[in-house]
Amino acid sequence: MEQSGALNRVALELGPITIYWYGVIIITGALIGLWLATKEAKRKKLPEDTFVNLVVWAFPLSIVSARIYYVLFQWDYYSQHLNDIVKIWEGGIAIHGALIGAVATTVVYANKKKLSFWLLADIAAPSLILAQAIGRWGNFINQEAHGGPVTKNYLEKLNLPDFIINQMYIDGRYYHPTFLYESLWNVSGFFILLFLRKVRLKTGELFLLYIIWYSIGRFFVEGLRTDSLMLGETIRMAQVMSISLIFIAIILIWYRRLLNRVEKSN
């Protein structure tokens, strides 16, 4: 719930049209990611419009899949409030749902354009994690995706600026700024991925390392959050997804390298 001293969630009002900071931040992250991916695609000698054309499909479909994912795990509420399903400006999109939509769209797009999915995924990996880092600030504006209660003294010891401390004051209590923890983890992952671009990795491994890095951070941050999507009463779905994705990514790296050695030996 937004507090009287909290930052205004509305960025701009144009008559009947209301533009929320949440949407502005999400779109800003996507545009910065697109710019970075386009630069890298050009360096890889791909057509300049490769990622523009991909994002035209992938971005809206990812938002839809992210919302569907979230709504499915909150169906007890949304089944009674069907009109709220479309209110994504109030928050409530799941990054794992977005990843599912983005990967599925990219697979179809790569097949249609006769391009390597793994090459496209590698190019997109730093853009994805940076966009995620930026997007978490939309949760900050909405005062959501926070952790459990803490003291003001705890937040001050983190040397946080006052605007973050004040925004973490919700319903009379201060809370863990888990949006910030994850955002900083993703920013560090962004720079690590940029460095790894210079390392001779097998095509596709940069994307898989992105999956591993993001999932490790998300697993631990999710354990602090109070609004987790649950599988049953005790299992946090994001933690299940994170562990599963780490395992799948490691297996894929091992299997693809093994397959490559076998092909070379033949």
N, C-alpha and C positions, 0 to 999 in steps of 0.2 A: 504494500500500500504506500502511495506517495505521501510524503510528509510536507508540512507547510514550509519548511526551510529547505526542501529538496530542490534540485535543479528542475527547470520546466521541461517536461517531456515533449512539448510542442516546439518545433523549430520555426514554423511559419504557418499562418492562417491566411488563406486567400478566399474570402467569401465562405462558401460552403466546403471548401477544400482545406483539410488540415494535414500538414506535413509533420511527421514525428521525427525526432532525432534518431530513434531506433532505425527507421528505414534509411535515413540519410547516412548513418554510419555504416550500415550493411552495404549499401550501394557504393559508398566511398571505398570500402575495403575491396569490393569486387572490381571496381574500375582501376585501382592501383595494381591489383593482382593481374588484371588483363593487360595493363601497360607493360608490366614486367615480363609476362609470358610472351607478348608480342615481340618484345626486344630479343628474347632468347630464341624464339622461333625463327626470326630473321637471321640470327647468327647461325642457326642450324640449317639454313638454306630452305626453309619451308615457305610456302606462299604467305605473303604478309597478312592476308585476311583469314588465315587458318583459325586463330583463336577468337577473332571477332565473330566469325560464323559459328564457332563452337559455343561461345558464351551466349549468343542469341538464344540458343536452345537450352544449354546446360543451366544457366542461371535461373530462369523461371521454373524449370522442371525440378531443380534442386530445392528451391524454396517450397514448391508444392510437396515434394516428397518429404522434406524436413517437417512440414506442418502435419502431413498425414501421419508420419511416425510419432510425432508428439501427441496428436489427438487420439491415436489408437491406445496409447498407454494412459490416457486421461479420459477414457471413454465414459466412465461412470458420470463424470461431470458434463462432457460435451453431448452425451446422449440426451441430457435434459436441457441443454442450452445450445441447440443446433445453430442458432444465429451467431454464436460466438466463434464458430469454427473458422470463419474467414477473417477474424480480427487479429491478424498477425502483427499489426502495429502495437498491440499490447504485449508482445513477446510470445514465447511458446513455439519456437522452432528448434528442432534437435539436429545437432551437427552430424550425428551418425546417419540420420535420415537424409541430410543434404549430401553426404558423401556417397550414399547408395545411389541417389539420383544422378549425381555428377559422373560417377563411374559408369553407370548404365548408359547414360547419354553419350559419353566419350567412346565407349565400345561401339555403339551403333554408328556414330559419326566417323570413327576411324575406319570401320569396315566400308562405309559408303564412299569415303574419300581415298580408299586404298592406302591408308597411312598406318604406321605402327602405333597401336594403343600405348605400348610401353614408352615410346618416345614422347608422345603427347603428355603422358602422365608424368614423366621426368621433368619436362619443361614446366608443367603446371605446379609441381610440388612446392617450390618456394612461394609461389603466388598463393597457393591454398593456405599454407600455414600463416602467412602474413595477413591474409584476409580474415582468417579466424582470430588472429591477435587483435586486429582492429575491431572486428565484429563484437567482441566481448565488451567493448565500451558501450554498446547499445544496451547490454544487460545492466551496466552500471547506471545509465540514465534511467532505466525502468525500475531500478532498485530490485532486481531479481537475480537469480543464480548466485546468491550469496551463501556464505557458510553459516555455522552456528553462532550463537551470541559470544561476544568478547567484551572486554572493558575498553573504555576510551583510552586508558593508559596503554593498553596493549597496542592499539593502533598508532598512538603517538610514538611509541618505541620503534615502530617500523619506519619512522621519519616520513610518514605520508603527508602530503599537503592537506590543508584544511578542507578543501572542496571534496576530497575523497572521504575523509573522516565524517564530514557532515552528511554526505550522501549514504553512508553506511549506518546512519541513525534512522531506524525504521521501527515504528510502533513502540517507541520509548526505549529501544535497546540498540546497542551497537553490534555489528555482525562482521564476521570474516569477509574481507573483500576477495572472495575466491575468483571473481572475474579478473582481478588484477594478477593473481597468482598464475592463472592459466594464460593470460595475455603475455606476461613476461616470459613464461616457459616457451610460448610459441615464437616470440621475437627471437629468443636465443636459438631456437630450432631453425628459424629463417636464416640466420647468419651461418649456422653449421651447414645447412644445405647448400648455401652459396659457396662455401669452402669446398664441400664435397663434389661440386660440379667440376672442380679442377683435378679430382682424383679419377683414375681410370676404373670406373665401375661398369658393370654390365648394364646394358640398357634396361631400364625398369627398376633398377636397384635404388636409385635416388628416391623414387616414389615410395618404394617399400620401406626405406629408412625413414621417410617422412611419416608413414603410418606408424612405425614403431615408436618414433620419438613422441609424436602427438599422443599416442595411446598410453605411453608410460606416464606422462604428465596428467592426462585426463583421469587415469585410474586413481591417482593419489588426491587430486583436487576434488574429484567426485565424492571421495570419502568424507570431505568436510562440508559438503553442500546439504541444504535442508529441503531442496525441492526436486530431488532426484526422481526420474521415472523409474518405477519399481516393477520387478518381475516377482509377483507374489508380494509378501509383506516384508521380506528381509533382504532381498537381492536387488542391488542397484543395477539397472539395465546397462547404464553406460560403462560400469566396471566389467560386466560380462562381455560387452562388445569390445572393450579395450583389450582384455586378456585374449579374446578370440582373435582379434586383428593382429596382435603381436605374434601369436602362435602361427597364424596363416602367413604373415609376412616373412617370418623366419624360415618356415617350411618352403615357401616359394623361392627365396634366395638360395637355399640349399639345393632344392630340386633343379632349378634352372642352371646353376653352376655345375651340378653333377651331369645334367643332360649335355651341357656344352662340352665337358671333358670327354664324355662318351662319343660325341659327334666328332671331336678332334682326333680321338684315338682310332676311329674308323676311316 
